[in-house]
Amino acid sequence: MTSKPGAIGYVRCDISGVRQKWDEMQIRSTAKRLGYDLRKTIVFNERTADPIYRLRVVVTRLGVDAVIAPSGHHFDPAWAAVPAELVAVADVITVSPEQTYARWATGYMPAGLDGA
């Protein structure tokens, strides 16, 4: 029996607002549909110091393969940019629009995330 790859959810409660429970449900649904074992959902707000670093620590400690967020705005409220430093350690999946930013075995970042 093979085990499912692990994932964590990520929500910025100040971005979700009253939709937070809905966003968390969408993360759970996406994880299940894509075959991930959702270990936990991390909730930060605009006052959380260095949230991407903290997510990387959680990814490393739990040994998960993916981070699932409602949208790129939860990483970067202004530009909806998915951080390359997070993609370097885990696949990043956004629910809306549904997009996967996958780590590459070559060590190179996907186009658009490497600054080129």
MODELLER restraints for C-alpha pairs under 7 A, 6 or more apart:
rsr = mdl.restraints
at = mdl.atoms
rsr.add(forms.Gaussian(group=physical.xy_distance, feature=features.Distance(at['CA:4:A'], at['CA:35:A']), mean=6.31, stdev=0.5))
rsr.add(forms.Gaussian(group=physical.xy_distance, feature=features.Distance(at['CA:4:A'], at['CA:36:A']), mean=5.52, stdev=0.5))
rsr.add(forms.Gaussian(group=physical.xy_distance, feature=features.Distance(at['CA:4:A'], at['CA:37:A']), mean=5.66, stdev=0.5))
rsr.add(forms.Gaussian(group=physical.xy_distance, feature=features.Distance(at['CA:5:A'], at['CA:36:A']), mean=5.20, stdev=0.5))
rsr.add(forms.Gaussian(group=physical.xy_distance, feature=features.Distance(at['CA:5:A'], at['CA:37:A']), mean=5.99, stdev=0.5))
rsr.add(forms.Gaussian(group=physical.xy_distance, feature=features.Distance(at['CA:5:A'], at['CA:64:A']), mean=6.91, stdev=0.5))
rsr.add(forms.Gaussian(group=physical.xy_distance, feature=features.Distance(at['CA:5:A'], at['CA:65:A']), mean=6.16, stdev=0.5))
rsr.add(forms.Gaussian(group=physical.xy_distance, feature=features.Distance(at['CA:6:A'], at['CA:36:A']), mean=5.53, stdev=0.5))
rsr.add(forms.Gaussian(group=physical.xy_distance, feature=features.Distance(at['CA:6:A'], at['CA:37:A']), mean=4.71, stdev=0.5))
rsr.add(forms.Gaussian(group=physical.xy_distance, feature=features.Distance(at['CA:6:A'], at['CA:38:A']), mean=6.01, stdev=0.5))
rsr.add(forms.Gaussian(group=physical.xy_distance, feature=features.Distance(at['CA:6:A'], at['CA:39:A']), mean=6.53, stdev=0.5))
rsr.add(forms.Gaussian(group=physical.xy_distance, feature=features.Distance(at['CA:6:A'], at['CA:64:A']), mean=4.46, stdev=0.5))
rsr.add(forms.Gaussian(group=physical.xy_distance, feature=features.Distance(at['CA:6:A'], at['CA:65:A']), mean=5.51, stdev=0.5))
rsr.add(forms.Gaussian(group=physical.xy_distance, feature=features.Distance(at['CA:6:A'], at['CA:66:A']), mean=6.72, stdev=0.5))
rsr.add(forms.Gaussian(group=physical.xy_distance, feature=features.Distance(at['CA:7:A'], at['CA:36:A']), mean=6.03, stdev=0.5))
rsr.add(forms.Gaussian(group=physical.xy_distance, feature=features.Distance(at['CA:7:A'], at['CA:37:A']), mean=5.93, stdev=0.5))
rsr.add(forms.Gaussian(group=physical.xy_distance, feature=features.Distance(at['CA:7:A'], at['CA:38:A']), mean=4.81, stdev=0.5))
rsr.add(forms.Gaussian(group=physical.xy_distance, feature=features.Distance(at['CA:7:A'], at['CA:39:A']), mean=5.98, stdev=0.5))
rsr.add(forms.Gaussian(group=physical.xy_distance, feature=features.Distance(at['CA:7:A'], at['CA:64:A']), mean=5.09, stdev=0.5))
rsr.add(forms.Gaussian(group=physical.xy_distance, feature=features.Distance(at['CA:7:A'], at['CA:65:A']), mean=5.72, stdev=0.5))
rsr.add(forms.Gaussian(group=physical.xy_distance, feature=features.Distance(at['CA:7:A'], at['CA:66:A']), mean=4.58, stdev=0.5))
rsr.add(forms.Gaussian(group=physical.xy_distance, feature=features.Distance(at['CA:7:A'], at['CA:67:A']), mean=5.59, stdev=0.5))
rsr.add(forms.Gaussian(group=physical.xy_distance, feature=features.Distance(at['CA:8:A'], at['CA:38:A']), mean=5.48, stdev=0.5))
rsr.add(forms.Gaussian(group=physical.xy_distance, feature=features.Distance(at['CA:8:A'], at['CA:39:A']), mean=5.56, stdev=0.5))
rsr.add(forms.Gaussian(group=physical.xy_distance, feature=features.Distance(at['CA:8:A'], at['CA:40:A']), mean=5.22, stdev=0.5))
rsr.add(forms.Gaussian(group=physical.xy_distance, feature=features.Distance(at['CA:8:A'], at['CA:41:A']), mean=5.50, stdev=0.5))
rsr.add(forms.Gaussian(group=physical.xy_distance, feature=features.Distance(at['CA:8:A'], at['CA:66:A']), mean=6.50, stdev=0.5))
rsr.add(forms.Gaussian(group=physical.xy_distance, feature=features.Distance(at['CA:8:A'], at['CA:67:A']), mean=5.02, stdev=0.5))
rsr.add(forms.Gaussian(group=physical.xy_distance, feature=features.Distance(at['CA:8:A'], at['CA:68:A']), mean=6.26, stdev=0.5))
rsr.add(forms.Gaussian(group=physical.xy_distance, feature=features.Distance(at['CA:9:A'], at['CA:27:A']), mean=6.26, stdev=0.5))
rsr.add(forms.Gaussian(group=physical.xy_distance, feature=features.Distance(at['CA:9:A'], at['CA:40:A']), mean=6.20, stdev=0.5))
rsr.add(forms.Gaussian(group=physical.xy_distance, feature=features.Distance(at['CA:9:A'], at['CA:41:A']), mean=4.08, stdev=0.5))
rsr.add(forms.Gaussian(group=physical.xy_distance, feature=features.Distance(at['CA:9:A'], at['CA:42:A']), mean=5.94, stdev=0.5))
rsr.add(forms.Gaussian(group=physical.xy_distance, feature=features.Distance(at['CA:9:A'], at['CA:67:A']), mean=5.64, stdev=0.5))
rsr.add(forms.Gaussian(group=physical.xy_distance, feature=features.Distance(at['CA:9:A'], at['CA:68:A']), mean=4.70, stdev=0.5))
rsr.add(forms.Gaussian(group=physical.xy_distance, feature=features.Distance(at['CA:9:A'], at['CA:69:A']), mean=5.83, stdev=0.5))
rsr.add(forms.Gaussian(group=physical.xy_distance, feature=features.Distance(at['CA:10:A'], at['CA:41:A']), mean=5.53, stdev=0.5))
rsr.add(forms.Gaussian(group=physical.xy_distance, feature=features.Distance(at['CA:10:A'], at['CA:42:A']), mean=4.89, stdev=0.5))
rsr.add(forms.Gaussian(group=physical.xy_distance, feature=features.Distance(at['CA:10:A'], at['CA:43:A']), mean=6.03, stdev=0.5))
rsr.add(forms.Gaussian(group=physical.xy_distance, feature=features.Distance(at['CA:10:A'], at['CA:67:A']), mean=6.71, stdev=0.5))
rsr.add(forms.Gaussian(group=physical.xy_distance, feature=features.Distance(at['CA:10:A'], at['CA:68:A']), mean=6.05, stdev=0.5))
rsr.add(forms.Gaussian(group=physical.xy_distance, feature=features.Distance(at['CA:10:A'], at['CA:69:A']), mean=4.94, stdev=0.5))
rsr.add(forms.Gaussian(group=physical.xy_distance, feature=features.Distance(at['CA:11:A'], at['CA:42:A']), mean=6.31, stdev=0.5))
rsr.add(forms.Gaussian(group=physical.xy_distance, feature=features.Distance(at['CA:11:A'], at['CA:43:A']), mean=4.90, stdev=0.5))
rsr.add(forms.Gaussian(group=physical.xy_distance, feature=features.Distance(at['CA:11:A'], at['CA:44:A']), mean=6.44, stdev=0.5))
rsr.add(forms.Gaussian(group=physical.xy_distance, feature=features.Distance(at['CA:11:A'], at['CA:69:A']), mean=6.11, stdev=0.5))
rsr.add(forms.Gaussian(group=physical.xy_distance, feature=features.Distance(at['CA:11:A'], at['CA:70:A']), mean=6.99, stdev=0.5))
rsr.add(forms.Gaussian(group=physical.xy_distance, feature=features.Distance(at['CA:11:A'], at['CA:74:A']), mean=6.20, stdev=0.5))
rsr.add(forms.Gaussian(group=physical.xy_distance, feature=features.Distance(at['CA:12:A'], at['CA:43:A']), mean=5.71, stdev=0.5))
rsr.add(forms.Gaussian(group=physical.xy_distance, feature=features.Distance(at['CA:12:A'], at['CA:44:A']), mean=4.94, stdev=0.5))
rsr.add(forms.Gaussian(group=physical.xy_distance, feature=features.Distance(at['CA:12:A'], at['CA:45:A']), mean=5.10, stdev=0.5))
rsr.add(forms.Gaussian(group=physical.xy_distance, feature=features.Distance(at['CA:12:A'], at['CA:74:A']), mean=5.39, stdev=0.5))
rsr.add(forms.Gaussian(group=physical.xy_distance, feature=features.Distance(at['CA:13:A'], at['CA:20:A']), mean=6.27, stdev=0.5))
rsr.add(forms.Gaussian(group=physical.xy_distance, feature=features.Distance(at['CA:13:A'], at['CA:43:A']), mean=6.39, stdev=0.5))
rsr.add(forms.Gaussian(group=physical.xy_distance, feature=features.Distance(at['CA:13:A'], at['CA:44:A']), mean=6.27, stdev=0.5))
rsr.add(forms.Gaussian(group=physical.xy_distance, feature=features.Distance(at['CA:13:A'], at['CA:45:A']), mean=5.44, stdev=0.5))
rsr.add(forms.Gaussian(group=physical.xy_distance, feature=features.Distance(at['CA:14:A'], at['CA:45:A']), mean=5.55, stdev=0.5))
rsr.add(forms.Gaussian(group=physical.xy_distance, feature=features.Distance(at['CA:14:A'], at['CA:46:A']), mean=6.50, stdev=0.5))
rsr.add(forms.Gaussian(group=physical.xy_distance, feature=features.Distance(at['CA:15:A'], at['CA:74:A']), mean=6.40, stdev=0.5))
rsr.add(forms.Gaussian(group=physical.xy_distance, feature=features.Distance(at['CA:23:A'], at['CA:70:A']), mean=5.84, stdev=0.5))
rsr.add(forms.Gaussian(group=physical.xy_distance, feature=features.Distance(at['CA:27:A'], at['CA:68:A']), mean=6.22, stdev=0.5))
rsr.add(forms.Gaussian(group=physical.xy_distance, feature=features.Distance(at['CA:27:A'], at['CA:69:A']), mean=6.52, stdev=0.5))
rsr.add(forms.Gaussian(group=physical.xy_distance, feature=features.Distance(at['CA:27:A'], at['CA:70:A']), mean=6.62, stdev=0.5))
rsr.add(forms.Gaussian(group=physical.xy_distance, feature=features.Distance(at['CA:27:A'], at['CA:95:A']), mean=6.88, stdev=0.5))
rsr.add(forms.Gaussian(group=physical.xy_distance, feature=features.Distance(at['CA:28:A'], at['CA:38:A']), mean=6.85, stdev=0.5))
rsr.add(forms.Gaussian(group=physical.xy_distance, feature=features.Distance(at['CA:30:A'], at['CA:95:A']), mean=6.95, stdev=0.5))
rsr.add(forms.Gaussian(group=physical.xy_distance, feature=features.Distance(at['CA:31:A'], at['CA:37:A']), mean=6.85, stdev=0.5))
rsr.add(forms.Gaussian(group=physical.xy_distance, feature=features.Distance(at['CA:31:A'], at['CA:38:A']), mean=6.20, stdev=0.5))
rsr.add(forms.Gaussian(group=physical.xy_distance, feature=features.Distance(at['CA:52:A'], at['CA:86:A']), mean=6.72, stdev=0.5))
rsr.add(forms.Gaussian(group=physical.xy_distance, feature=features.Distance(at['CA:56:A'], at['CA:86:A']), mean=6.23, stdev=0.5))
rsr.add(forms.Gaussian(group=physical.xy_distance, feature=features.Distance(at['CA:65:A'], at['CA:90:A']), mean=5.15, stdev=0.5))
rsr.add(forms.Gaussian(group=physical.xy_distance, feature=features.Distance(at['CA:65:A'], at['CA:91:A']), mean=6.18, stdev=0.5))
rsr.add(forms.Gaussian(group=physical.xy_distance, feature=features.Distance(at['CA:66:A'], at['CA:90:A']), mean=4.92, stdev=0.5))
rsr.add(forms.Gaussian(group=physical.xy_distance, feature=features.Distance(at['CA:66:A'], at['CA:91:A']), mean=4.49, stdev=0.5))
rsr.add(forms.Gaussian(group=physical.xy_distance, feature=features.Distance(at['CA:66:A'], at['CA:92:A']), mean=5.58, stdev=0.5))
rsr.add(forms.Gaussian(group=physical.xy_distance, feature=features.Distance(at['CA:67:A'], at['CA:90:A']), mean=6.64, stdev=0.5))
rsr.add(forms.Gaussian(group=physical.xy_distance, feature=features.Distance(at['CA:67:A'], at['CA:91:A']), mean=6.31, stdev=0.5))
rsr.add(forms.Gaussian(group=physical.xy_distance, feature=features.Distance(at['CA:67:A'], at['CA:92:A']), mean=4.86, stdev=0.5))
rsr.add(forms.Gaussian(group=physical.xy_distance, feature=features.Distance(at['CA:67:A'], at['CA:93:A']), mean=6.16, stdev=0.5))
rsr.add(forms.Gaussian(group=physical.xy_distance, feature=features.Distance(at['CA:68:A'], at['CA:92:A']), mean=5.94, stdev=0.5))
rsr.add(forms.Gaussian(group=physical.xy_distance, feature=features.Distance(at['CA:68:A'], at['CA:93:A']), mean=4.69, stdev=0.5))
rsr.add(forms.Gaussian(group=physical.xy_distance, feature=features.Distance(at['CA:68:A'], at['CA:94:A']), mean=5.80, stdev=0.5))
rsr.add(forms.Gaussian(group=physical.xy_distance, feature=features.Distance(at['CA:69:A'], at['CA:93:A']), mean=6.34, stdev=0.5))
rsr.add(forms.Gaussian(group=physical.xy_distance, feature=features.Distance(at['CA:69:A'], at['CA:94:A']), mean=4.99, stdev=0.5))
rsr.add(forms.Gaussian(group=physical.xy_distance, feature=features.Distance(at['CA:69:A'], at['CA:95:A']), mean=6.27, stdev=0.5))
rsr.add(forms.Gaussian(group=physical.xy_distance, feature=features.Distance(at['CA:70:A'], at['CA:94:A']), mean=5.47, stdev=0.5))
rsr.add(forms.Gaussian(group=physical.xy_distance, feature=features.Distance(at['CA:70:A'], at['CA:95:A']), mean=4.78, stdev=0.5))
rsr.add(forms.Gaussian(group=physical.xy_distance, feature=features.Distance(at['CA:70:A'], at['CA:96:A']), mean=6.01, stdev=0.5))
rsr.add(forms.Gaussian(group=physical.xy_distance, feature=features.Distance(at['CA:71:A'], at['CA:94:A']), mean=4.86, stdev=0.5))
rsr.add(forms.Gaussian(group=physical.xy_distance, feature=features.Distance(at['CA:71:A'], at['CA:95:A']), mean=5.87, stdev=0.5))
rsr.add(forms.Gaussian(group=physical.xy_distance, feature=features.Distance(at['CA:71:A'], at['CA:96:A']), mean=5.34, stdev=0.5))
rsr.add(forms.Gaussian(group=physical.xy_distance, feature=features.Distance(at['CA:71:A'], at['CA:97:A']), mean=6.76, stdev=0.5))
rsr.add(forms.Gaussian(group=physical.xy_distance, feature=features.Distance(at['CA:72:A'], at['CA:80:A']), mean=4.08, stdev=0.5))
rsr.add(forms.Gaussian(group=physical.xy_distance, feature=features.Distance(at['CA:72:A'], at['CA:81:A']), mean=5.56, stdev=0.5))
rsr.add(forms.Gaussian(group=physical.xy_distance, feature=features.Distance(at['CA:72:A'], at['CA:82:A']), mean=5.65, stdev=0.5))
rsr.add(forms.Gaussian(group=physical.xy_distance, feature=features.Distance(at['CA:72:A'], at['CA:94:A']), mean=6.46, stdev=0.5))
rsr.add(forms.Gaussian(group=physical.xy_distance, feature=features.Distance(at['CA:73:A'], at['CA:79:A']), mean=6.81, stdev=0.5))
rsr.add(forms.Gaussian(group=physical.xy_distance, feature=features.Distance(at['CA:73:A'], at['CA:80:A']), mean=4.02, stdev=0.5))
rsr.add(forms.Gaussian(group=physical.xy_distance, feature=features.Distance(at['CA:75:A'], at['CA:81:A']), mean=6.62, stdev=0.5))
rsr.add(forms.Gaussian(group=physical.xy_distance, feature=features.Distance(at['CA:75:A'], at['CA:82:A']), mean=6.11, stdev=0.5))
rsr.add(forms.Gaussian(group=physical.xy_distance, feature=features.Distance(at['CA:84:A'], at['CA:113:A']), mean=5.46, stdev=0.5))
rsr.add(forms.Gaussian(group=physical.xy_distance, feature=features.Distance(at['CA:84:A'], at['CA:114:A']), mean=6.81, stdev=0.5))
rsr.add(forms.Gaussian(group=physical.xy_distance, feature=features.Distance(at['CA:87:A'], at['CA:101:A']), mean=6.63, stdev=0.5))
rsr.add(forms.Gaussian(group=physical.xy_distance, feature=features.Distance(at['CA:87:A'], at['CA:102:A']), mean=6.61, stdev=0.5))
rsr.add(forms.Gaussian(group=physical.xy_distance, feature=features.Distance(at['CA:87:A'], at['CA:103:A']), mean=5.79, stdev=0.5))
rsr.add(forms.Gaussian(group=physical.xy_distance, feature=features.Distance(at['CA:88:A'], at['CA:103:A']), mean=5.93, stdev=0.5))
rsr.add(forms.Gaussian(group=physical.xy_distance, feature=features.Distance(at['CA:90:A'], at['CA:103:A']), mean=6.30, stdev=0.5))
rsr.add(forms.Gaussian(group=physical.xy_distance, feature=features.Distance(at['CA:91:A'], at['CA:100:A']), mean=6.87, stdev=0.5))
rsr.add(forms.Gaussian(group=physical.xy_distance, feature=features.Distance(at['CA:91:A'], at['CA:101:A']), mean=5.62, stdev=0.5))
rsr.add(forms.Gaussian(group=physical.xy_distance, feature=features.Distance(at['CA:91:A'], at['CA:102:A']), mean=4.45, stdev=0.5))
rsr.add(forms.Gaussian(group=physical.xy_distance, feature=features.Distance(at['CA:91:A'], at['CA:103:A']), mean=5.57, stdev=0.5))
rsr.add(forms.Gaussian(group=physical.xy_distance, feature=features.Distance(at['CA:92:A'], at['CA:100:A']), mean=5.77, stdev=0.5))
rsr.add(forms.Gaussian(group=physical.xy_distance, feature=features.Distance(at['CA:92:A'], at['CA:101:A']), mean=5.02, stdev=0.5))
rsr.add(forms.Gaussian(group=physical.xy_distance, feature=features.Distance(at['CA:92:A'], at['CA:102:A']), mean=6.47, stdev=0.5))
rsr.add(forms.Gaussian(group=physical.xy_distance, feature=features.Distance(at['CA:93:A'], at['CA:99:A']), mean=5.63, stdev=0.5))
rsr.add(forms.Gaussian(group=physical.xy_distance, feature=features.Distance(at['CA:93:A'], at['CA:100:A']), mean=4.43, stdev=0.5))
rsr.add(forms.Gaussian(group=physical.xy_distance, feature=features.Distance(at['CA:93:A'], at['CA:101:A']), mean=6.23, stdev=0.5))
rsr.add(forms.Gaussian(group=physical.xy_distance, feature=features.Distance(at['CA:94:A'], at['CA:100:A']), mean=6.57, stdev=0.5))
